Amino acid sequence: MDATALELDAVKFAQLAVQRDQSGRYQEAVFYYKEAAQALIYAGMAGSNLENIQEKINEYLERVQALHSAVQSQNTDPLKSKQQLDLERAHFLVTQAFDEDDKGNAEEAVELYTEAVELCLKTATETSEAGLQSKLKQLARQALDRAEALKESVSKSSQKEKSTAAKPNLPVRTFFPLGPDFSLNDKPQTIRAVQASESQGQRYTAEEIEVLRKTSKINGIEYVPFMSVDLRERFAFPMPFSDKCGKLPLSPKQKAMFAKWVQPDDITNNPTMIYTVSSFSIKQTIVSDCSFVASLAISAAYERRYNKKLITSIIYPQNKKGEPEYNPCGKYMVKLHINGVPRKNIDLHALTGWIPERIAMHSDNQAFNKDSTFRMLYQRFHKGDVLITTATGVMSEEEGEKWGLVPTHAYAVLDIREYKGLRFLQLKNPWSHLRWKGRYSENDTRNWTPDLQKYLNFDPRTAQKIDNGIFWIAWEDLCQYYDVIYLSWNPSLFKESTCIHSTWDAKQGPVKDAYSLANNPQYKLEVQCPQGGAAVWVLLSRHITDKDDFAHNREFITTVVYKTDGKKVYYPADPPPYIDGIRINSPHYLTKIKLTSPGPHIFTLVVSQYEKQNTIHYTIRVYSLCKFTFSKIPTPYTISKRVNGQWKGHSAGGCGNFRDTYKNNPIYQFQLDKNGPLLIELRGPRQYSVGFELITVSTVGDPGSYGFQEKSSGDYRCGFCYLEVENIYAGVYNIIPTTFLPQQEGPFFLDFNSATSLKVSQLQ
């Protein structure tokens, strides 16, 4: 996307919005204001240098909310006049200006004061109400006085700077609305190598911005990226907030128990947002997602245990202490980490942004060591490095009843203990009832001892009276009766982090990549490992925009790591992977790379799918304890040509071992005008082993060491082979594609990729 084009879109939409607004066509105005704000958001992400872009976004969205509330309430309450709404908007601008003024952002404050003055003066000429005019003029006077004082201060400061040294004209403040991953002042680039140490936040390409834009709509509702503008006075409106999406849809079970929607002040005086943080009060009743409720529980338990803000840190608005506060205007917002970036609105990753990992305890593909896993969980849990949930697998109703377990159900891990060689986890069923019935349950009279009860602070007799869904279970029993452990790691464990957002089109490459990786997304990762070693983690996250997609996740994704000096990999097993990923139908896949030797380590990361059916959007994020660079592997080729051919009858001659028939194979001739790199790929039926010969007919000048009489694609391979020549001389060349055996009939594609023009023709 082009920043200039987006800026023009914003201007056009804003003009239409103002026209509709002034003519009283408020619903249409709401639409165009939202479009204008959206265009500015993405213009900023694309590198727009427009001044005060954040304030414009804020202004449009504030007007949207004001108009939307007015439209919703027009049947019961009289609408405020446009001039009254303008006065309130001007007041918000002045409030913003005060905040920036206090922070020392003089230039930005002047802009805000000026906008407020202009709005007040304009509105004063549109109303005849004396009281309103007085308020508007008073507000304008205050704003103008402060703006003039600040302008004088800025002017003196500027002259002083010029007299000492010439300095670049930098903006007063740069927003990083998505944490360390976004910069609104950097222009899009075609290909970038991301430096993990970039202090200004990584630069997003136009492709990445388009990926984020496409996956902003989830279940039909748009969740735009969470920006700095969202943390300011957008929470304050002239009327009670009314959600543009309407009231929350309810399930039949929820509707049966539902009375009505109310505001907090409808049921209590002086409402308090957060009284205390406790996992025990969280109960799954008519919320159908057990993993979400379990995630809430362990997030609350973490915050309570370590006195570190986690679940409360994502709820807005907040006071100056960073605590969620009651908003009399009725709007609240939760920052969730969805589809690559923090977004406004679920798993633990969505709630916290922590790094998800999945440990399968009964997998044929993934090794599981009970002792080392428990030791790791115990140590990391008590350091506050990790949040943990666990889930049961498929089991019969009888088995579930026998052991007090719910099949395919998530449980929160509240504590981990070890006592005289015994190992325990404390779990919470998000239903807040129905507990484990095996060893160390409240009804187990054989294994509990007074010392153990005291150590675990558990009284079986009291537990028998109240079923709150919380229980202790021995580690060995959890490993036997549960299926998966889900971990969420604190990203602050890593000094360096960056990511790339991209798309893998379903049309790129075969359904299965068992034979060829030529069309798989590939990345170069270069790590500078210090003395003592380091850890590098790579998180692949598939973007999900539909609840059915999440529920019936049919996309099996993974990351495969190769040690090929960052060069593109074409064959899955040649060279063998350094780390071969397991293809799982989870939205997240975590790869851990452990480095032991100091110095540079260069890897090729390949995104892979099992039986690719659909286009996927994804984010690949690297976390490291040391410096690294991370980028898409660039291609030197600018020109591609495909030839469709076939081996049939006489022309299915087989390889050179069959001299009598080899000469009957198809022969193509191509001509290169200039020297440069060349890539030739042959794709044929997967049941055949294919290969080709490249033969020099003539060259322009003496190629020296770059010259050759004949090159081959190497060993014959199932369905796909390639030959890459780093520098081939201008000239004429023949290519002979063949199957390994004669009489193997079928179609094939011959793809030529070069950096210079070429002509291809068929000789036979």
N, C-alpha and C positions, 0 to 999 in steps of 0.2 A: 504494500500500500504506500501511496505517495502522500507525504505530509501536506504538501500544498493543495492537492486535490481534496483532502479531508477538511482543510481550512475553508476552502471554497464551499464545500458541502455545508459546513457549519453556518457560514454567512447566509447561504440561501435558506436553510431551515429556520434560522433565527428571524430573518425578515418575514417569512411566511407566518411564524408563530406570533410576531408582534402585530401583524395585520389582522390575524384571526382574533387575537386578544382584544385589540382596540374595537373590533366590530362586535364583540360579545359572543363570538363562536368559540367558547372556552374548551370544549372537548377536542376540537381540531387544534387549538392552540397548545393544549397539553401534548398532543402527539408531536407537533413540530418542535416544541421546546425540548422534549426528550431526545429527538433525533439530533438536534443541534448540540446538546450536551454530549451525546454518544460520539458524535463526529469529533468534537474537541478532545474527548478522552483519548481516542485512538490517534488523533493528530499529535497529541503530546507524546504518546508512546512511540510514534513514528519519527520523533525528533523535531517537532514544531518549535520555532523560536518566537512564537507569539507571546507578547507580554501579558501578564495577568491571566493566563489561560485558566488557572485554577479558579479565580474569582468568577470568570464567565461561566464556567461549569456550575459552580455553586449557585450563581444567580439564576440560571435556567432551571436547575433542579428544584430550587426553592420556589420558583414561580409555578412549576409543575405541581408541587405539593399543595400550594395555596389554592390553585385553581381546581385541583382534583377534590380537595376537601370542600370547596365551595359548591361544586357540582353535586357532590354526594349529599350535602345537607340543604340544598336549595328548597326542598319540599317542606322542611320543618322550620328552618331558621332563615331569616332574611339575609341575603348576601351582603357582605361589606362592599362598599363602593370601591371602584378601582383605585381611587385616590387614597382611601384608607389603607388598602393593601400596599400601595406604593410607599406610604409613610412607614409601614412596618418593615418593608424591604430595605428602605433607607436606614432605618434604625439598626437593622442587622448589619448593613455595610459599615456603619459607624462602629458597631461593636467589634466587628472584624478588625477594623482599623485600629481601635484601641489595643487589641491583642498584639497586632504586629508592631504597633508603636512601642508597647512595653518590651517586646523582644528585641528592639533596636533595628527592626527592618523598616527603616525610614522611607525608602523609595516605594516599597509596596504599600505602606500605610498611606502615603500621599495619594497613590492611585485610588485606594479605597475611599478615602475622604472625598476626593474629587468626584468619584462616581456618585457618592451619597449627596453631595452638594447639587450636582447636575439633576439628579432625580428629584430632590426636594424642590428646586426652583421650577422645574418643568411641571411637577404636580401642582404646585401652588397656583400656577396660571390656569389650571384646568378645573379648579374648584372655587365655589363662591362661599363655602362655609368658613366663617371667620375663625372659629376655634381650630379647625384643621389647618387653615393657612398659618395661623400663629405657631402651631407646633412645627409645621414644615420649615418655616423661616428660622425658628429658634434652633432647630436641629442643623439646618444648613449653615447658620452663623457659627455654631460651635465647631462643625466640621471644617469650615473654611478657615477659621482662625488657626486651628491646629495644623491644617495643611500648609498654610502660608509659613508658619513658624518652622515646620519641618523642611519645607523647600529651602528656606534661608539657611538652615543648618546643613542640609545636604550640599548646597552650593558652596558654602565656606569650606566644608570638608573636601569637596572635589577640587577646589582651587589649591588647597594645601597639598593634596596628593600630587597635582600637576607640577607644583613647584619643586617637589622632591624627586620624583621619578615617574616616568610614563608607565602606566599599568594597563593591562588589558581590561576591556569593558565587560566585566562578568556580571551575571545576574546576582541580586542580593541574596536570594535563597533558592536553592535547588530542591525540588520535591523528589523523594524516592517513595512513591505511593505503595509499592509492593515490596517493602523491605529492601534488601540488598540486590534485588533482581531487576529493578527497573530504574531507568533514568529518562526523564522527560526531555532532556536537552541534547540528546545524542541522536544523530540522524541514522536512518537504517543503512546497514551495510549488506553486501551480497553474501560474503562469507567472512566469518570472524573466528579467530582463535581466542577463546575466553581465558584471560589470566585470572587465576583464582584470587590473586591479591589485589584486583582492581578496587580502588577505594571509592570510585564514583559509581559503582554499580555497573552490572554488565549491560551491554548495548543490544537491544532487541532488533532483529532484522524484520523486514516487511513480512516475510513468510511466517515468522513466529507470531507477530501481532495478528495476522490473519487466522492462525491456528487458535489463538486465545479468543478471538472474536467469534469464530464458528462454534466453539464449545462453551460459550457463555450462556446459551439457552439450554436449560436442564428441565426436563418434564414440561416444556412449553413456557417456562418462566425464565426471564433473562436475569442472570447473576453477573453483573459487570464487575470487573476487577476492583478490589477494595483500594480506594485512593485516599490520600491525605485529606481531600475535601470532605470525605465521609466522617472525619473525626471532629468537624467543627459544627457551626450552628445549623447545619441541616437537620439537627435534632429538634430545633425550635421552630415552630410555625405559628402563624396568626390564629389557626384553628386546630382543634384536636386532629391528630393524624388519622388519615384514612388510607389503608393499603390499596395501591392501584390494582392489585390482583384480587381484591375482595377478601372476604373472610376465608379462613383456613378450611379446605375441604375435609369433611369428616367421613369416616367409614360407617357402615351400618351399625356396628357395635358401639362406636363413639356417639352416633346420633341418638341411640337408645338411652344413653346416660346423660345426654347434654341438656342443660337448662337454657342458658343464654350467655352471650358475650357481655362482659362488663369491664370497665376501666378499674384500676386499683383503687382509685378514690371513690368508687361507687360502693365499696364494701368496707373501707377502713379509712381512718384519718391518718395523715402523715405516713404514708406507706414507706416501707424500707425495702430496698431491692435485695440486699444480701444481709441476712441476720447472722448466719453462720454457714460454714461449708462442711457438709458431712455426706459420706457415701451411703450411710445407713437409711437416710430418709428417701433415697431414690428408689422408686418402685415401678416396674413395668406392669401397667394395667391395660390400657387401651392403646398404647403405642406398640405397633406390631414388630418393630425391629429390635430384637434382643441384643444385637451387637452394639447398637447405638446406646441403649440404656446401660449396658455393661461398660461402655466407654465413658459415659458420664460418671458412673460410679467410681471407676479407678482414677479418673481425672480429679474428682472431688477428694478421693482418699489421698492422692499425691499432694494436693494443695494443703490439705489439713496436716499431713505427716511432715512435710518439709517446709511449710510456711512460705511456699513460693507460688506466685500467681500462675495459674494454668487455665482452668476452666473459666474463672472470673475475668481473666485478662482479655477474652474475646467478646465480651458483652459491652455494648455501648448504648447510651452515652456514659462517660466516666467523669469523676471529679478529678481534682488536681493530684490526688493520691493514686490515681489509676484504678479506683474502685467503681463498679457499676452504680449508677445513681438513678433515683426515681425521676422520670420525665413527665411533668404535668401535661405536656403536649401529646403524649401517648405513643411516641415512636421509639422503638428499640431496634438494635441491629446486632447481629452475630457475625463475626468474621470466621468463615470456614475456609479451609485449604482444599479447594476442589479444582480438578483439571489443570494442575500446573501452577496455580497462583492463589493467593488469598482472595476470597470473594465474599460478597455480601449474601447473605442469605436473606453413610456417615460413620464413617468409621472413625477410629482414633486419629488417623492421619488428617481427616477433615476437621476434627475438633481442635487439634493441637498443632498440626504441621510437623509433628515428630515423625521420625523415619520408620516406616513399617517393615517388619520382617515376619516371615511365616516359617514355623518349624513343624514339619510333619513327623509324627511319632510312629506312624505305621505305613511308611511309603517304601515301595520297592526301589524308587529312584533316589531317595535322599537318606543318607546315613544318619542315624540318631544314636547318640551315646548318652545314656541316662546320667551317669556320674558327672561327666564334664558339663553337661547341660545344666544340671542342678547347681553345680558350683558356680557357673557363670550367672545364672538367674539370681542366686542368693547374693553374690557379691554386688552385682550391678543394681539390683533392686534396692538394697540398703544404702547404696550411694546416691540413690535418686536419679540414676541414669536412664531408667527404663520403666515403662508402663506395660502391664501384662494382662491379657485376657486369654482364656482357653475355651475350647469348644468340643463338644461331643460329636461323634460321627453318627452314621446310620445305625440304629439298633431296633430290635423288635419292641412292641409295646410291653410285652411280658418282661423283657430284660430291663427296660426303663423303669417299670414299676418295682421290680425286685431291688434295684440299686438306688432308687430315688433320683434318677437322672432323666432329663428331657432330651430326646434325640435331636441332633443337629442344632444345638442350642449353645449360645455364648454365655460364659460366666466371667465375672470380674475377679482378678486376683488381688486380694487386699493385703496379704502378708505372706512372708516366707520365713520359716523357722527351722532350726536344727537343734536336736536335744539328744545327747548321748547316743549318737549314731542314727537316730530316727529323723526323718526329713518330712516336713509338712508344708502344705500351702493352705491358706485360708481363702475360701471362695465365697462369692455372693451370687446367688441366682437372682437375676434382675426382676423376677416375678415377686421377690421378697417373701417367698414361701416355697416349699418343696425342697428338702435337703437330702444329701447323700445318706444312704442307709447301710453302707458297708462298714469297714473297720474305722474306728475312731468317730463314728457317728454318735449322736446323743444317746442312742439306745444300746451302744456297745458297752457291756459290763465287764468284758474280759481284758481289754487292752488299756483302758484308762487307768492311770495311777494318780495318787494325790499330787506328787511332784510334777507330773506332766500337766495335769490340769492347772496347777499354779503357774507353771512356766508359760502355757499358752493362754492363760486367763480365760479358761473355759469351764463352765459348770454344766455337766450333762443334765442334771436334774432341772435346773432352771431352763435350759434349752428345750427340754421335753414339754414345757408349758407354753412356750412361745416359739412359733416357727417363723423366723424372719428371713429364711433363705440363706443364712450365713453358716458356714460349717468348715471344719478342718478335714483335710483328706491327706493320706500318706502319699508321698511322691510316687511310690511304686504303683499305687492304685490309680493315681491320675494317669500315669503312663499307660496303664492297661485299659482303662475304661474311657479315656478321652482320646481325641483324635489329633488335634492341632493346638499349638501354642502360638499366640499372636503377640509380637513384641512391638513396642513403639519407642524408639531411641531418641534421646534428647539431642537435637542437632547442634547444640552448643558444645558438644563433645569435640566437634571438629572446628579447626581454625578457618578452614577454607571451604567454600562451597559455591557452585554455580550450576546453571542448567541451560538446556536448549529445548525449545518446543518445536515440534515438527509433525508432519503428516506422512503416512505411508499409504499411497493409493492402492486400492485393491487390484487395479489393472497392471501394476508394476510387478513383473515377475510371475513365476508359477504359483499355483495354490500351495504346493509343498516346496520347501527349500532344502530338501534332502540331497539334491544334486548340484544346485547352483545357488550362490549367494550374491550373484552379480547385481540383482535389483534390490537387495536388502539395504536399509539405511545403515551407514557405517561411519564411525567416528574415530578420531585419533586422540589418544590420551597420553600426555607426556608428564611424568611425575619426577620431581627431584627429591629423591629419598635421602634423608639425613642419616648420620651415624645412629645406630640403635634401631633402625627400621621405622616403618610407619604403616598405617592402615588407610586404604582408600575404598570407599563404598560407592557403588553406582546403583541408583534407584531408577527403575523404569516404571512409569505410571501411565496407564492408558486412560484417556479422557472418556468419561461416561456422561451421556446427556439424556438418558432415558431410564426410568426405573426398571423396565422390563429387561433392558440390557444388563443392568446390575444384577437382577434376580436370576436371569438365565444366562449368565456370562459364558458365551461360547467361543470367545477369543482366547487362545492359549498363547501367551507371550513369554519371552525370556530375553536375556542378554548373554551373548557368547563372547568370550574374551580370547583374543589371539595375541601372540607375541610376534608381530610381523613388522616391527618398526613403524607402525602407523600407516602401513600401506594397505590398500584394498585387498580383501580376501574374496576369492571367487569360488573355491571348493570348500564345502563344510568340513571335510576331514583332512585337507592337505593345504597347509600343515595342520596337525592335530590341534584342537583348541587348548589353550592354556587353562581356561575354566569353561566347561561346557554347561550351559544353563539348563534347568529343568523347565519345560513348557507347562505352565499352570494357568488355569482360568481365573486368576485373581487380577484385580486392577493394578496391583503393585508387584514388582519383582526386584528383590535386593540381591546384588552381587557384591561379595566381599573379597577384596584383593589385599593380601598381606605381603608387605615388602620387607625383606631382611637385609639386603645388601645396599650400601650407600651408593649414590650416583643416579644418573638418569635411567628411567624405565619407560619404554614406549610401548603402548598397547593399541590394538585395533578392537573396538567394541562394535559388535554386530547385533542389531535388533532382529529377532527371529520370531516367527509365528508357526503354529502347527495348523495346517490346512486353512490358510488365509482365505476368508470369504468376503470381508468388508473392509472399506477404507477405515483406517484408525488414525486418530490424533493422539499424540503422546508427549510426555515430558521425560527427558532423561537428565537426571541431576547427579552431580558428582560431589561427594563429601571427602575431605582429606585432612590429615594432620600436617601436611607439608605442601609446598608450592606445586602448582601444576598448570598446564594449559589444556584446553579441551575444545575441539572443533570438529565440524563435519569434514570428512575427507574430501578435498576438492577434486574436481575432474579437470584435466588439461584439455579435454576434447570439446570442441565447439560445433562440430559438424557430425551428423549421424546419418547413415544411409542403410536401409534394410533391403535385402534381396530375398524374395520368396522362391524356393526351388523344391525339387523333389527327386528322390531316387525311385525310378520305376523301370521295371523290365530290364532292358539292355543297360541302362545307366546306373543300376544298383550293382556296382562293380566290386565293392568291398575294399579293404585296405591294400597296401603295397605288397603284402605277402601273397596276394593272388594276382600275379603279373599279367595273366591273360585277360582278366576282366577289369583290373584296376584302371587301365587306360580308357575305359568306357565311362568313368564317373563324370559328373558335370564339372566343367572348368570355367572359372570366371577370371576376367582380367580387369585390373583397376590401375588408374594412372594418378600419381601424385604430382602436383605442381611445385611443391616446396618441401623441404626437409621438416621433420617434426615427429611427434609421438603418434603411435597407431595402436588401436585395439580392435581385434577381430574376434567376434563371438559366433559360435555355431550352436544352434538349438535344434534338436531333432526329437523323435519319439523316445520316451524314457526307457522303453524296453530294449533300445539299441545302444551299443557303445559307438560313439562318434568321434571323429578327429579330422584334421585337415593338414595339408601341406601348403606352405607359402614359398613360391619360387621366384627368383629375380630374373626378369627378362632383360631389362636394361636400366641404367641409372644415368642421371645428369651429373657428369663429373665423376671424379674418383671418390668413392665413399670411404676409402681407407679402412680403419678398424670397424667402422659401422657397416661395412659391406658383408653380404652373405649370398651364397648361391641358393641355399634352401633352409627353411626353418619349419618345424612342425609344432603342433599344439600339444605334443607330449603323449603320454599314455592315453589310449582310448578310454572314454568315460561315458557313463550312462546319461544320455539325453543332452549333455552340455559340455562344451570345452571352449577354451579361449587361447589367444596368443597376444601378448602385449610387447611391442617393440618401443623402447624408450626414445630412439631417434632413428627413423628410417629415411633414407635419402630419396629425393625426388626421382621419379622414374616410373617404369612399368613393371607390374608384378602379376603373376598368375596364382590362383588359389584353387585347390582341389579338395572339396568336402566329401568325406566318405563315411560309410558305416564300417564296422570291423569285418563283418562277414558279407559275402556277395548275396544278392537276392533278398536283401532286407529293404523292402519298399516303404516309402513314407515321405511326408513333406519335411522341409527344414527351413530355418531362417538363418541367413548370413548377415550379421550386423557389422558395419564398418564405422569406426569412431576415430576422428582425426581432428587436428587443429588447423588443417588447411583443406582447400577444396580437392575433391577427388571425383573421378568418373569411373563407373563400373559398367561392364558389359559381359555378356555370356558368350564364351567361345564355343562350347558344346554342352 
